[in-house]
Amino acid sequence: MSESKPLRIFQTLPLGEMGKPAQSASEPAKASKQAAKPRQRRVASIPDIPEQSAYRVTTLGRGTGTLSAENKWRTEAMRSHRTPTLLWFTRGQGRITVSGVTRGFGPHNLVYLPTRTMYGFEPVGQVMGFAVHLPDDPTLALPDEPLHMRFREVIQQNEITGLIEGLQREIDGDRPGRDRAMALQAGMIAVWLERQMSIMPEYDLTPDASRRLAAAYTALVENELRDGRTVAHFATQLGVSPTHLTRACNIACGRSASAILTDRVHYEARRMLRETDLPIKQIAEKLGFQSAAYFSRAFHKHTGVSPRDFRRSG
């Protein structure tokens, strides 16, 4: 497997209080050395349900689309996408967790997520923007690492908004050469990202051992999500104790290792209940639960409703 690079953040605005990284306590040299190892690229170990389309642009906004009350679980729970995704926030603020590291976001912030990057965000008040889903096509030469960019210049804000709106027009239209036009428009977005990376100062989202360890942990969870693994299993793979792994995750994002794992598994459960007609027993098996009854109890404890009622409500 090829190695992926550490998370990076680019900014043209100083981070506010919400964006300040938490202070890390001193940690054992062994864990620091282990956590500093390059994070391995995630490789899918199980077949997935195909995305709705190779190119998609959805609107972020309270009351509609992704941020509606009905779809709140789709944004705040830890999850990932099976294709590269770009989030462009034009209004509002909140907190976003990418690969186990939490940062603040505000207006004119862009977050780029490579395929299978675990993330979730919690909006504060009214948030607006776009979610852009691109094909996992090597010819686009998209970045192979998550990015968080903050733009102050109006010209930069207008450029990316224009590129996204241009792609949306091609997706919604039915003109000759539509497929080629979408590919070219996506290519321009990739080039634009590359240019911004070349002119902006670099900030490391994983500046210490705790954040590197949290990022490595989320990558392992994504890779073995449906194998019924425990926190102890992942800690062993990372060469640390479960207690140390939980401490690192709490420093990086304010959540324990078990909370991250549980949140991610139950997001996948909800997605499968809503997007497939698989029997509940089969979903439980795919997610590594010992039985359908155990899955139902765990799901109810996490969501407040039974799997059957959740499916019916959708």
C-alpha positions as CSV (number, residue, x, y, z in Angstrom):
1,M,0.0,0.0,0.0
2,S,1.1,3.5,-0.7
3,E,1.6,5.9,2.2
4,S,-0.6,8.9,2.8
5,K,0.6,12.2,4.1
6,P,-0.4,13.9,7.4
7,L,-3.4,16.1,7.5
8,R,-2.7,19.7,6.6
9,I,-4.6,23.0,7.1
10,F,-4.1,26.1,5.0
11,Q,-5.4,29.4,6.1
12,T,-5.4,33.1,5.3
13,L,-7.2,34.0,8.5
14,P,-6.1,33.5,12.1
15,L,-8.0,30.7,13.9
16,G,-10.6,31.9,16.4
17,E,-11.1,30.3,19.8
18,M,-13.1,27.5,18.3
19,G,-10.2,26.6,16.0
20,K,-7.5,26.5,18.6
21,P,-6.0,23.0,19.1
22,A,-6.3,21.5,22.5
23,Q,-3.1,21.4,24.6
24,S,-1.5,17.9,24.7
25,A,0.0,16.4,27.8
26,S,3.4,14.8,27.7
27,E,3.2,11.2,26.5
28,P,5.5,8.1,26.6
29,A,8.3,8.1,24.1
30,K,7.1,4.7,22.8
31,A,3.7,6.0,21.9
32,S,5.1,9.2,20.3
33,K,7.4,7.1,18.1
34,Q,4.7,4.7,17.1
35,A,2.1,7.5,16.4
36,A,4.6,9.3,14.2
37,K,4.7,6.5,11.7
38,P,3.2,7.4,8.3
39,R,-0.5,6.6,8.0
40,Q,-1.3,3.9,5.6
41,R,-3.8,4.5,2.8
42,R,-7.2,3.0,3.4
43,V,-8.1,0.0,1.2
44,A,-11.7,-1.2,0.9
45,S,-12.0,-4.7,2.2
46,I,-15.7,-5.2,1.5
47,P,-17.9,-4.3,-1.5
48,D,-19.9,-1.0,-1.2
49,I,-23.2,0.3,-2.4
50,P,-22.4,2.5,-5.4
51,E,-22.6,6.2,-5.1
52,Q,-25.7,7.7,-6.7
53,S,-23.6,9.4,-9.3
54,A,-19.9,10.0,-10.1
55,Y,-20.6,13.8,-9.9
56,R,-22.9,15.3,-7.4
57,V,-23.4,18.8,-5.9
58,T,-25.7,19.1,-2.9
59,T,-26.7,22.2,-1.0
60,L,-25.8,22.6,2.7
61,G,-28.4,24.6,4.6
62,R,-30.7,24.3,7.6
63,G,-34.1,22.9,6.8
64,T,-33.1,21.5,3.4
65,G,-30.8,18.9,2.0
66,T,-28.0,17.5,4.1
67,L,-28.6,19.8,7.1
68,S,-32.3,19.2,7.5
69,A,-33.5,18.0,10.9
70,E,-34.3,14.6,9.4
71,N,-30.8,14.2,8.1
72,K,-28.9,15.6,11.1
73,W,-27.4,12.2,11.8
74,R,-25.8,12.3,8.3
75,T,-23.7,15.3,9.2
76,E,-22.8,15.0,12.9
77,A,-22.1,11.2,13.0
78,M,-18.6,10.0,12.0
79,R,-18.7,8.7,8.5
80,S,-16.9,8.7,5.2
81,H,-17.6,8.8,1.4
82,R,-16.6,6.3,-1.2
83,T,-15.4,9.1,-3.5
84,P,-13.5,12.3,-3.0
85,T,-15.6,15.1,-1.4
86,L,-15.2,18.8,-1.1
87,L,-17.2,20.9,1.5
88,W,-17.4,24.6,0.8
89,F,-18.9,26.6,3.7
90,T,-20.2,30.0,2.6
91,R,-22.0,31.0,5.8
92,G,-22.1,29.9,9.4
93,Q,-19.6,28.2,11.7
94,G,-19.2,25.1,13.8
95,R,-16.7,22.3,14.5
96,I,-15.5,19.7,12.1
97,T,-13.6,16.5,12.9
98,V,-11.4,15.1,10.1
99,S,-9.5,11.9,10.7
100,G,-10.0,12.2,14.4
101,V,-8.8,15.8,14.7
102,T,-11.3,18.5,15.6
103,R,-11.1,22.1,14.3
104,G,-13.4,25.1,14.1
105,F,-14.8,26.2,10.7
106,G,-16.4,29.4,9.6
107,P,-17.5,31.3,6.5
108,H,-15.4,30.7,3.4
109,N,-13.8,27.6,4.7
110,L,-13.1,24.7,2.3
111,V,-12.5,21.1,3.5
112,Y,-11.3,18.5,1.0
113,L,-11.8,14.8,2.0
114,P,-10.0,12.0,0.0
115,T,-11.9,8.8,-0.4
116,R,-12.7,7.0,2.9
117,T,-11.6,9.9,5.2
118,M,-13.6,9.7,8.4
119,Y,-15.3,13.0,9.3
120,G,-18.3,14.7,10.9
121,F,-19.3,18.3,11.6
122,E,-21.5,20.1,14.0
123,P,-22.9,23.3,12.7
124,V,-23.7,26.2,15.1
125,G,-26.7,28.2,13.9
126,Q,-27.3,28.7,10.2
127,V,-24.8,27.1,7.9
128,M,-24.8,27.3,4.2
129,G,-22.6,26.0,1.4
130,F,-22.1,23.1,-1.0
131,A,-21.0,19.4,-0.8
132,V,-19.2,18.4,-4.0
133,H,-18.7,14.7,-4.7
134,L,-16.2,13.9,-7.5
135,P,-15.2,10.6,-9.1
136,D,-12.3,8.7,-7.6
137,D,-10.3,9.2,-10.9
138,P,-6.5,9.3,-10.7
139,T,-6.4,11.5,-13.9
140,L,-7.9,14.3,-11.9
141,A,-4.8,14.4,-9.7
142,L,-6.8,15.4,-6.6
143,P,-4.8,15.7,-3.4
144,D,-4.2,12.5,-1.5
145,E,-4.6,14.1,1.9
146,P,-7.3,16.0,3.7
147,L,-7.1,19.8,3.5
148,H,-8.7,22.6,5.4
149,M,-8.5,26.0,3.7
150,R,-9.7,29.4,5.0
151,F,-10.1,32.2,2.4
152,R,-10.1,35.9,3.1
153,E,-9.8,37.2,-0.5
154,V,-13.1,37.8,-2.3
155,I,-11.5,36.7,-5.6
156,Q,-10.7,33.3,-4.2
157,Q,-14.2,32.9,-2.7
158,N,-15.7,33.8,-6.1
159,E,-13.4,31.5,-8.0
160,I,-14.3,28.3,-6.1
161,T,-18.0,29.2,-5.9
162,G,-18.0,29.8,-9.7
163,L,-16.3,26.5,-10.4
164,I,-18.8,24.6,-8.2
165,E,-21.8,26.3,-9.8
166,G,-20.4,25.6,-13.2
167,L,-20.1,21.9,-12.4
168,Q,-23.7,21.9,-11.0
169,R,-25.0,23.4,-14.2
170,E,-23.4,20.6,-16.2
171,I,-24.8,18.0,-13.9
172,D,-28.3,19.4,-14.1
173,G,-28.2,20.1,-17.8
174,D,-28.6,17.8,-20.8
175,R,-26.4,19.4,-23.4
176,P,-24.1,17.7,-25.9
177,G,-20.7,16.7,-24.4
178,R,-22.1,16.7,-20.9
179,D,-19.9,14.0,-19.6
180,R,-16.7,15.6,-21.0
181,A,-17.8,18.9,-19.7
182,M,-18.2,17.6,-16.1
183,A,-14.8,15.9,-16.3
184,L,-13.2,19.1,-17.4
185,Q,-15.0,21.2,-14.8
186,A,-13.8,18.7,-12.1
187,G,-10.3,19.0,-13.5
188,M,-10.4,22.7,-13.1
189,I,-11.5,22.3,-9.4
190,A,-8.5,20.0,-8.9
191,V,-6.1,22.5,-10.6
192,W,-7.6,25.3,-8.4
193,L,-6.9,23.3,-5.3
194,E,-3.3,22.7,-6.4
195,R,-2.8,26.4,-7.0
196,Q,-4.1,27.4,-3.6
197,M,-1.9,24.8,-1.9
198,S,1.1,26.4,-3.6
199,I,0.5,29.9,-2.4
200,M,-0.8,29.4,1.1
201,P,1.2,28.9,4.3
202,E,1.0,25.3,5.6
203,Y,-0.4,24.3,8.9
204,D,-0.2,20.8,10.3
205,L,-3.4,19.3,11.6
206,T,-1.4,16.6,13.3
207,P,1.3,18.5,15.1
208,D,1.7,16.1,18.0
209,A,1.7,12.4,18.8
210,S,-1.9,12.5,20.1
211,R,-3.3,13.8,16.8
212,R,-1.2,11.5,14.7
213,L,-2.4,8.5,16.8
214,A,-6.0,9.6,16.4
215,A,-5.6,9.9,12.6
216,A,-4.0,6.5,12.4
217,Y,-6.8,5.0,14.5
218,T,-9.6,6.4,12.3
219,A,-7.9,5.1,9.2
220,L,-7.8,1.6,10.7
221,V,-11.5,1.8,11.7
222,E,-12.4,2.7,8.2
223,N,-10.4,-0.2,6.8
224,E,-11.9,-2.8,9.2
225,L,-15.3,-1.2,9.9
226,R,-17.3,-4.3,9.2
227,D,-15.1,-6.8,10.9
228,G,-16.5,-6.4,14.4
229,R,-13.2,-5.1,15.8
230,T,-12.8,-3.7,19.3
231,V,-10.8,-0.7,20.5
232,A,-8.4,-3.2,22.1
233,H,-7.7,-4.7,18.7
234,F,-6.9,-1.4,17.1
235,A,-4.8,-0.3,20.0
236,T,-2.7,-3.5,19.6
237,Q,-2.2,-2.7,15.9
238,L,-1.0,0.8,16.8
239,G,1.3,-0.5,19.5
240,V,-0.4,1.3,22.4
241,S,-2.8,0.5,25.2
242,P,-6.5,1.1,24.9
243,T,-6.2,3.6,27.7
244,H,-3.5,5.6,25.9
245,L,-5.5,5.4,22.6
246,T,-8.5,6.9,24.4
247,R,-6.5,9.6,26.0
248,A,-5.1,10.6,22.6
249,C,-8.5,10.7,21.0
250,N,-9.9,12.8,23.8
251,I,-7.0,15.3,23.2
252,A,-7.5,15.3,19.5
253,C,-11.3,15.6,19.2
254,G,-12.9,15.4,22.7
255,R,-14.2,11.9,22.2
256,S,-13.0,8.5,23.5
257,A,-11.8,5.8,21.1
258,S,-14.9,3.7,21.8
259,A,-17.2,6.7,21.1
260,I,-15.6,7.3,17.7
261,L,-15.9,3.6,16.8
262,T,-19.5,3.3,18.1
263,D,-20.5,6.5,16.3
264,R,-19.0,5.3,13.0
265,V,-20.6,1.8,13.2
266,H,-24.0,3.1,13.9
267,Y,-23.8,5.7,11.1
268,E,-23.2,2.8,8.8
269,A,-26.1,0.9,10.3
270,R,-28.4,3.8,9.7
271,R,-27.2,4.2,6.2
272,M,-27.8,0.6,5.4
273,L,-31.2,0.6,7.0
274,R,-32.2,3.6,4.9
275,E,-30.5,2.9,1.6
276,T,-30.8,-0.8,1.2
277,D,-33.5,-3.5,1.7
278,L,-31.2,-5.9,3.5
279,P,-32.8,-7.8,6.4
280,I,-31.9,-6.4,9.8
281,K,-30.2,-9.8,10.6
282,Q,-28.0,-9.4,7.6
283,I,-27.0,-5.8,8.5
284,A,-26.1,-7.0,11.9
285,E,-23.8,-9.7,10.5
286,K,-22.2,-7.3,8.0
287,L,-21.3,-4.9,10.9
288,G,-19.8,-7.6,13.1
289,F,-22.6,-8.0,15.7
290,Q,-23.0,-11.3,17.4
291,S,-26.7,-11.5,16.7
292,A,-29.6,-9.4,15.4
293,A,-31.0,-9.1,18.9
294,Y,-27.7,-7.7,20.2
295,F,-27.5,-5.3,17.3
296,S,-31.1,-4.1,18.0
297,R,-30.3,-3.4,21.6
298,A,-27.1,-1.5,20.8
299,F,-28.8,0.4,18.0
300,H,-31.7,1.5,20.3
301,K,-29.3,2.5,23.0
302,H,-27.3,4.7,20.6
303,T,-30.2,6.2,18.6
304,G,-33.3,5.9,20.8
305,V,-35.3,3.9,18.3
306,S,-35.2,0.3,17.1
307,P,-33.7,-0.6,13.7
308,R,-37.2,-1.5,12.4
309,D,-38.7,1.9,13.5
310,F,-35.8,3.8,12.1
311,R,-36.2,2.1,8.7
312,R,-40.0,2.7,8.7
313,S,-39.5,6.4,9.6
314,G,-37.4,6.9,6.4
